[in-house]
Amino acid sequence: MRAALALLLVACGEGGPAKPDAFTPVEPVANPVRGIADTKLAFDVTARSGIATITFEGGNPGATLEVGDLTIDSVSVPFRANATEKTIDLGIEASEQPVTVEIAFHYKHHNNFEGASSAGFTLVWPYFCGNLFPCHSEPRDGTPMSLSLSGVPAGKTAVYPTTIAEAPSYQLAWSIDTYTELPVGTTTAGTQISVWYRPTELPMAQAGSANLVAVFDWLEKTIGPYRFGTKAGTVSVKWGIGQFGGMEHHPYWHIASSALADEETHAHEAVHGWFGGGIRIGCWEDFVLSEGTTTYLAGRALDVVAPTVGAAVWQSYATELNGVPATDKVWPRSCNTIDIIEDDLFTRAPYIRGAFFYRAVALKVGADKVDQALRAFYTAHAGKAATMAEMLQTIQTVTGYDATACADMWLASTTKPAANTACP
């Protein structure tokens, strides 16, 4: 790490104590709990350089940021680099008011889904944001973000949001390629939906987005208003051979080119604008709140707007459930004590068993009642972090049904229920 240590020097009067109005440095202090109130990012993608203007909430002295393998060029306050932790501690005074710090840096390419790829896209989920910009990776600590890019190669288009409402750090992303925008429609609320596709991909883009506007419209009407602007849509990315699925980079979520024709993937990533992005998870162990809820709602929305497609999606979920090991973790009852990757929480179990948990509740109390519970949950927690335990409380409040035993059956038991088994 190349740190501009000259920035730590302080101008003092010669031959005596500093004058009363001289700048007095603040010693860097580790304070990882000091929250981020705003993040503004400007990148030159040719130079692989960036400037982060980060505003911290008021709080106790100091602040800490994750910086991965960034090269830190300059910081506007004194700082201390922690090589082992891949963090920097900042010299910020205690304050009741927000404090802004500017950091200039260079970043490296990562072709293993841990930062900015040389193929032109970024992906930092779950905790690799520090390889792209100084950040907090815990999803609970959301921040509004703004983004600008320069140095985009001639003939290429960069698809990215210039601003997004408060969201987890992994939500921000860009993709640069030879794109054509396909406008696919506008929802009743006025949200414009598009797909950005690469050469030869038009038929797949059309097939995958056939019901996307209807899905989005149903979500806005049933769950609540979309938080991330008046334009949204799918961006095809070249993740590589064998990669399938997508990533919830709202408002312009990414889908692997191999999945571009798949309607469920489009619907799934769209739903993350409400759960996973619109509502952040409180702990990594609440991963099922993001992925299980989203998987259910993708199937539920397609059931409503395109019943034949929806039926096929639920059949595919049932088939996939058969292959999910019964011992795979779904909802560990702890908070940020596990590594979502290394401790094997990132499997298909939270997605599929989570979806069938909600399906089981729907079979018990009615799908419309579950819709109402999800709307109430979104109304209460949009723009905030929440937990799966709070979801169970909301289900009971709205439907009158205590889903604790059902959650144990679907989300905790190593005896895996059969698909479409209702709650007891």
N, C-alpha and C positions, 0 to 999 in steps of 0.2 A: 504494500500500500504506500503510494507516494503522497505524503501529507505535507502541505505547505506550512512548515513550522514557523516560518517568519511571521505568520499571522498572529502568533502568540506573543510577539514582542509588543511592549507597551511604550508609548511615548511619554517620557517623564522629564521633568526639568533637570538640568544639569547640576550636579554637586549638591543636591539637597532633596528634601521630600517633594513629592508631587504637589503642584499647585492645586488649590481647592477645586478648580474646574477641570482638572486633567482627568482623562479616562482611566478608570480603575478596573482592571480585569476581574472577572468573576471566575473562580476556580471551577473547572468542569466537575460536575457531580452526577453520578449515576441516578437516574430517576425514570425507570421504564414505565411507570404508571402515569406519568404526566401525559395527558391525552393530546392528540393532534386535532386542532379545530379546522384546519384548511391546508390543502396541498396544491401548489401550483407548479407545474412541470413544463419545461421547455427543452426539447431535444434536437440535436443535429444528428440525424441518423447516418450521415456519411462520416462525420468525425467521431461518431459514437460518444458524444459528449452531452451533458445535460446541466441544467440549473434547476434546483429545487428551492422554492420559496415556501417554507413550512411555518405555519402559525400554530403555536402551542397554546393550549388552554392555560388560564391562570393556575397557579399551584405552588408547591414547595420548590426550593431551588433545584436547578439542573433539569436535564432531560436526556433521554437515551433514544437513539435510532439504530435500526438494523441497516447495515451497509454491505452485506454480502462480500463480493469480491470487487466492489467499486474501487476505483482510484480516486481518492479525495484530493481535489485540486485546491480548494479554498473553502473556508467557513467564516461567516461573518462574526462569530463569537469564538472565544477560546474553546478548544475541544481536546479530548483524549481518545485515541484509537485503542480499541481492545481487540487485538488480532485473533485471540482464541474464540471469543464470542461473536466476532464479526459485527461489532457495534461501535458507535462513537458516543461518548458522554459529552454534554454541552455545558458551557458556563453561562447559565441563565439565572438571573435573580428570582427569588420568590416574588410572586406578583398576583394580584387579584385580577389583573387584566391580561388578555392574550399577548404573547410575545412572538415576534417573527424572526426567523433565522434564514439566511440564504446560504446554500451549499452548491458549489460547482464541482463537477465530477466527470469522469469517463467510465464507460461501462464496456463489458466484454460480450461477445456473442456466446450463447449457450444453445447447443443443438440437442439438448436432452430435456426440453420442456421445463427449464429452470431460469428463464429470463428472455432476452431478445435473441431470436433465432436468425441465423444468416439467411434463412429462407424468407425473411421479411415480416414475420409475425412475432408477437410477444405472448408469453404464458408464464405467470409467476405463481399460480395456485400450487400448493396451499400457502407456503411460507417462504417463497423465493423472491419476494418483492425487492429485497435488499440487493439483489443482483442487477436490478434495473434502476432503482431510485431509493434514496433514504426513506425509511418507512417504519411502520408498526405492522407486523403480519397477523397479529391476532384479530380474527374477524369482528370481535366485540368492539374494537376501537375503530369505528368507521370514520371517514372523513369526506367532506366535499372535495372534489378534485377538478382541476382544469389542466388541459394538455394542449401543447402546440408542437408541431414537427416542422423542421426545415431539413434541407439536404435530401429530399425525396428524389430518387433518380428520374431522369427524363423518361417519359413514356409510361411511368408507373403512377398508380393512384394510391394514396394513403387513406384508409377508412378508419376513422377514430372519432370519438366525441370530443368536442372542445371543452365541455363541462359536464359533470355528473353530480347529482345530489349525493348526500352522505351515503357511503357504501364501503365495504371492505376493500383493502388495498389491492387485492388480487383482481378486482373487477375491472380496473383500468387496463386498456390494451390498445394496440393498433395492429393493422395488417397492411402490408404494401405489396401490390402485385398489379398485373394487367387486368383491371376490373372493369366490368360493365354493370351499371345499376339497373335492376329490373324493378320498377315500382309495381307492387301487387295489390294495392288498395289502401283505403282509409277507413278507420273504425268510426263508429257512431260518435265517439268522443273526440274525433279529429286526429287521432294518431296515424301518421303515414307509415306504412310498412313497405319495406323494400328487401330485395336480395341482391347482394353483390357477388357476381360469379366471374369465373375466369374463362378464357377461350375454350370452346367446345362444351361448356357446362350448362348452357341454356336449358336443354330439355330436363336435366336433373333439377335445376333450380325451380322450374315451373312445376314439376311433379311434387317436389318436397314442400313447396309453399302453397299448394292448391287450396288448403283450408286454413292457412296461417292467419289471414285477416279475421276470419270467423272465430278462430280460437282466441285471438287477442281481444276481439270485441266482447266475447263471452267473459273473459277474465276481467276486463274493465267493468262490465256490468254486474258481474256476480261477486267478485272478490274486492274490487275497489279501484280507484284511479291509479294509473301508471305514473311512477315517480320520476322517470328519467327522460322527460322531454316529449316533444310532439312528433318525433321521428325515430323509428326503431327498425331493426331487421337483422337478417342473417348475412354473415360474411363467410364465404368459402375460403378455407385455408388449406395449404398443402402441408399437412402434418407428416405425411410420409406413408409408405406402404404398410398396410396392416393396422393403421390407426382409424378408429371409428368413434363417433360421438361428437360432443361439442363442449363449449366452455362459456359460462354466463357473463360475458363481457358487455353487459347492458350499457347503452342502448343498442350497440352493434355486436351481438354475440357471434362467436366463431363456431363454425361447424366444419369438421373434416370433410374434404372434398368427396371422400368415399361414402359419406352419409348424407350428401346434399339432396338426394332423392327421397330420403326417409322422412315421412311426415311426423312420426313420433319424436324424432330428434329435434326438428324445428319447434314442435309444440313444447317439448321439455325445456329447451333453452329459453323459449319465450316466457314460460311460467316462472323461471328464476328471477324475472323482474319483480315478482311479488314475494317469493320465498327463496332465500339464499342471497339475494341482492336487495330487494325491497325491504325485507326483514333479514337482518344478519343473525347468524347463530351465536349464542352466548358462549359456548365452549366447543372445542372440536368434537367432543363426545356427542354434541347435538347435531352431528352431521345428518342424521335421519330427518331432522326437522327441515333441513334444506332439500335433501335428495329424495327422501320418502314422500314428502308432501308434494314435491314437484312431479315425481313420477306418477303419483295418484292423479294429480290435477291434469297432467297431459292426457292420460287415459280418459278421465272424466270429461274434459272439454271436447275431445274428439268423439266421445260417446254422444254428446249433445248435438254437435254441429255436423258430424259426419258419422252416423251410427254404424255403417258398415266398416269404416276405417277404425272406429273405436272398438268394435267387437274384435277385430283382428289384432289390435294392440293389446287388449286384455288377454287374448289367447297367447300372444307372444310372451306376455308377462308370466302367465301360468307355466308355459314351457320353461321359461328361464328359472322360475322358482324351483322347479324340479332339480335343476343343476346347482342350486345354491347350497353349499354345505350347511348342515343344521347348526354346526358349532361356530360359524362365522359371526363375528361381533355385529350387532345392529345398533344398540343404544347402551353403551357402558355408563354406569351410574357414578360418574366422577366428572371433574371439570379441569381440562387442560393438564391432566396428569399422564396422558398418553400421546404418542406421536402418531398422527393420523396415517402416515405412510408406513413407518417402521413397525408399528404395532397392529398393522393389518386391519384398520377400520375402513380403509378405502378399498372396498370390494363391492360386489353387486348386492350384497345382503341388505345394507341400509336402503338402497333404492327399491328393491323388489319386495322384501318383507315389510318395508315401510309403506309402500303403496297398498299392499294387501291388508295392512292394519286399518287404513282409512276405509278401504273397501268393506272390511269386516264391520266397522262402525256403521257404514252406510247401509249394509244389509240388516243391521239391528234397528236403526232409528230412521232410516231413509236418507237417500242421497241429498235431498234438498236441505235437510237439517244439517248435514255435514257442510254443505255450501255455506249455510248461515254461520256455522261455527268458524269456518275459515275466514269468512268476511269479518266477523267480529274480532278475530285474532289479528288480521291485517290492519283493521282500523285502530286497534290498540297499540300495535307495535311497529307500524310502518316507519322506516327511517331509524329504527332502534335495533338493539340486540334482544333476543328472546331465547327461551329454552323449550325443550320438548315437554318438560314437566308443566310449564305454563300452558302449553297446548292442551294437555289433558285436563287442566283446570277449566280452560275455555270450553272444551267439548262438554264437560259436565254442566257448566253454567248455562250454555245455550240449549243443549238437547235434553238435559235432565238425566243423562246416562253417565255413570261413573265408568270410564273406560280403562281403569287401572288394570283389572284382570285381563282385559283384552290386549293391553299393551304388553303385559308380562308374557302372554301367549305368543304374540307376533314379534315382539321386539327384544325379548330377553331369553325365552325358553330355548333350550337346545333340542327340544322336540318340535320339529317344524310342522306347522299345520298345513293341510292341503289348501290349494288355491280356492278362494271364495268361501272359506270357512267363516261363518258369521261370529260376531262377538257373543260370549255367553250371556 
